[in-house]
Amino acid sequence: MALMAMLTMGWDLPAWAADGSWVVKFPRQTVVVSQRPMESEPIQPLTAMNGAEIARVRWTFRTSVSAPGLKLWLCQGDRCQRLTRNRGETQHFSGRDAAAPFRLRFQWSPDSHHGTRLVISDAQLIVDYRQ
């Protein structure tokens, strides 16, 4: 109802309003100890976006063990957003091409390893876009 009132009165839509969304799951990632960040394979929508721009990006993931030393970023091209929680949202990618691929970048340094294997699973990305 409020959205209809905003449209009929000529108000701008909120920054998070979107024409659509695409959802994708990242493959399970085993993180190895490394001095350098590593990246996942690129993930992108399965359908053409016809010039759509990103409005908002949401993510969720799980780790197999508590990993306070894990550094994790969501990247699109050369633009990255550090993920400090396993669930969240950002407008950091707003205005960028909604069809461009995303990657997870991760690093688990030797000083935080403690001999434990780390797996990132159930990672999901939701990209809200506008035409």
C-alpha positions as CSV (number, residue, x, y, z in Angstrom):
1,M,0.0,0.0,0.0
2,A,2.8,2.4,1.0
3,L,4.7,1.6,-2.3
4,M,1.6,2.3,-4.3
5,A,1.1,5.7,-2.6
6,M,4.8,6.5,-3.3
7,L,4.3,5.7,-7.0
8,T,1.1,7.7,-7.4
9,M,2.5,10.7,-5.5
10,G,5.7,10.7,-7.6
11,W,8.1,9.9,-4.8
12,D,11.3,8.1,-5.6
13,L,11.5,4.5,-4.7
14,P,13.8,3.5,-1.8
15,A,17.4,2.7,-2.8
16,W,16.8,-1.0,-2.2
17,A,13.8,-1.2,-4.5
18,A,14.5,-3.6,-7.4
19,D,12.9,-4.9,-10.5
20,G,14.1,-8.4,-9.9
21,S,16.6,-10.7,-8.3
22,W,18.8,-13.6,-9.3
23,V,19.9,-16.2,-6.8
24,V,22.9,-18.5,-7.0
25,K,24.7,-20.9,-4.7
26,F,28.5,-21.0,-4.6
27,P,30.0,-24.4,-4.8
28,R,31.4,-25.8,-1.6
29,Q,35.0,-24.4,-1.0
30,T,37.8,-26.1,0.9
31,V,40.0,-23.3,2.2
32,V,43.7,-24.2,2.5
33,V,46.3,-22.3,4.4
34,S,47.9,-19.7,2.2
35,Q,49.9,-16.5,2.3
36,R,47.9,-15.1,-0.6
37,P,44.1,-14.9,-1.1
38,M,42.5,-17.6,-3.3
39,E,39.4,-17.2,-5.4
40,S,36.4,-19.3,-6.3
41,E,35.2,-19.9,-9.8
42,P,33.1,-17.1,-11.2
43,I,29.4,-17.1,-10.5
44,Q,26.8,-15.2,-12.6
45,P,23.2,-15.3,-13.5
46,L,22.0,-18.0,-15.9
47,T,19.8,-15.6,-17.9
48,A,20.6,-12.4,-19.8
49,M,20.1,-9.2,-17.7
50,N,19.7,-6.8,-20.6
51,G,21.7,-3.9,-19.1
52,A,20.3,-4.3,-15.6
53,E,22.2,-2.6,-12.7
54,I,22.7,-3.9,-9.3
55,A,20.6,-2.4,-6.5
56,R,21.7,-4.6,-3.6
57,V,23.6,-7.8,-2.9
58,R,22.8,-10.2,-0.1
59,W,24.9,-13.2,1.0
60,T,24.9,-16.1,3.4
61,F,27.4,-18.9,4.1
62,R,28.5,-21.4,6.7
63,T,31.9,-22.5,7.8
64,S,32.7,-26.0,9.0
65,V,34.6,-24.7,12.1
66,S,34.9,-21.4,13.9
67,A,37.4,-19.4,11.9
68,P,38.1,-16.0,13.4
69,G,41.3,-15.7,11.3
70,L,39.4,-16.3,8.0
71,K,39.4,-13.3,5.6
72,L,36.6,-13.5,3.1
73,W,35.6,-11.0,0.4
74,L,32.8,-10.9,-2.3
75,C,34.2,-9.5,-5.5
76,Q,32.9,-8.4,-8.9
77,G,35.8,-7.5,-11.2
78,D,38.2,-5.3,-9.2
79,R,35.7,-4.2,-6.7
80,C,35.5,-6.2,-3.4
81,Q,33.5,-6.1,-0.2
82,R,35.0,-7.7,2.9
83,L,32.4,-10.1,4.5
84,T,32.8,-9.9,8.3
85,R,29.7,-11.9,9.1
86,N,28.2,-15.0,7.5
87,R,25.0,-13.2,6.6
88,G,24.5,-9.7,5.4
89,E,23.8,-7.3,2.6
90,T,25.5,-4.4,0.9
91,Q,25.0,-1.7,-1.7
92,H,28.7,-1.6,-2.4
93,F,28.1,-3.0,-5.9
94,S,25.1,-0.6,-6.7
95,G,25.0,0.7,-10.2
96,R,27.3,-2.1,-11.6
97,D,26.4,-4.6,-14.3
98,A,24.0,-7.2,-12.8
99,A,25.3,-9.8,-15.3
100,A,28.9,-9.5,-14.4
101,P,30.3,-12.5,-12.5
102,F,31.0,-12.5,-8.8
103,R,33.8,-14.5,-7.0
104,L,34.5,-15.3,-3.4
105,R,38.0,-14.5,-2.3
106,F,39.3,-16.1,0.8
107,Q,42.5,-16.3,2.9
108,W,43.3,-18.4,5.9
109,S,46.8,-17.5,7.1
110,P,49.1,-20.0,8.7
111,D,48.9,-18.3,12.1
112,S,45.2,-19.0,12.4
113,H,45.1,-22.5,11.0
114,H,45.8,-24.7,14.0
115,G,45.7,-27.9,11.8
116,T,42.0,-27.8,11.2
117,R,40.3,-28.2,7.8
118,L,38.0,-25.3,6.9
119,V,35.1,-25.7,4.4
120,I,32.8,-22.9,3.3
121,S,29.4,-24.4,2.4
122,D,25.8,-23.3,1.8
123,A,27.0,-20.1,0.3
124,Q,24.3,-18.2,-1.5
125,L,24.2,-14.9,-3.3
126,I,21.1,-12.8,-4.0
127,V,21.5,-9.9,-6.5
128,D,18.6,-7.5,-6.6
129,Y,18.7,-5.5,-9.8
130,R,16.8,-2.8,-11.7
131,Q,16.4,-2.3,-15.4
